[in-house]
């Protein structure tokens, strides 16, 4: 059985059950800065010292990524709008024929700034918002008013590819209907449901429980409105639950779960490489293509399915689920454990 694919991936390859990882990285995340004026409770960034990627490093890694086969670039922080060279970075993505997305909180997202990003050629803008009301949002995020203002501005600018990133937790899981209504109000076509990761203290106490996920999956399954509601691949538990509803019919292949080192590579602010911004195992490779082919850690990540331990091993959802690998590594210092306290784990009969 083939485990990878030695060509530029087609749409069908992302859900091909015979493929675990791509021969080339498809997506690259650039951690441009850790600076941020907000103080969100869920933040996972450990250092308090501000730093940012040099423009030279950013441009070099973009060119290196293009040579390695990268087609999608995600720009992130910290607060990404704190980075002073965004338009130059976006221009370079366009020159290299790479799709470019940016995730922002909404703070400092003036009409002039957003217009500049759009004019530079940004393909997608994601606004981070964890609740349809300030009260719900502030359990895990700051800056509710900034996010709402940014949504209003993007709607005013008629920028088509506007999205909301919604990190589901125990405080907001039942607010999914409210988030759908908010998206409808501001004509936001897509609500992305993100998996809660360990915070800067490796705390994951507020991960959604089983009832939260069942209620969320039931709502998504029955929702008939204008908003596309999708869990990100690394929220594999929710994707697996939706598969059991018949909603995620193609929940297989390299995007059925954690994509770290399978379709995705991350570049930290100092230019070092890791499989994901949440897996803080950074390595020094001159070229992304060499890292993708020769990193022992990436090879280990790509074979998790062969060495699973309970509760993942033997779980009813095992074939459709590959949870965030950062959770097992940060909480148990072991990749093979998956999520030991997974609220959805149920033994096969």
Number of C-alpha atoms within 10 A of each C-alpha: 6 9 16 17 16 9 10 15 17 9 8 9 20 20 18 17 19 15 20 25 28 22 21 27 28 21 23 26 24 24 23 30 24 23 19 17 12 14 11 16 13 22 16 17 16 11 9 8 7 10 15 19 20 17 16 10 17 24 16 13 21 23 16 16 26 21 14 19 20 26 20 20 25 17 22 20 25 24 21 23 26 19 22 14 14 20 18 14 19 25 18 19 24 15 10 16 13 21 18 24 21 22 21 24 28 25 22 17 19 15 15 11 13 21 17 14 20 18 12 18 18 23 20 18 24 21 22 23 29 30 26 20 17 16 12 17 21 18 17 22 21 22 19 22 15 19 22 22 16 21 24 17 20 26 15 11 13 11 16 14 15 20 23 26 21 24 25 28 24 18 19 23 25 19 19 23 15 14 23 22 16 18 21 15 10 15 19 24 17 20 23 18 22 21 22 21 25 22 18 13 12 13 15 15 11 15 21 24 15 15 14 21 23 17 14 21 23 15 15 20 15 9 14 9 10 14 19 16 20 16 23 20 23 25 24 24 27 29 28 28 21 22 19 15 14 12 17 19 13 17 25 23 19 26 26 28 24 23 25 27 25 25 23 23 27 27 26 24 19 16 23 17 26 27 28 22 22 20 16 15 13 18 16 12 15 13 15 28 19 11 21 26 13 12 16 11 16 19 15 15 19 19 14 16 17 10 11 16 17 14 19 25 20 16 17 17 22 20 16 22 27 27 26 25 25 24 24 19 18 19 17 14 11 14 21 23 23 25 25 16 12 16 15 22 20 14 14 10 6
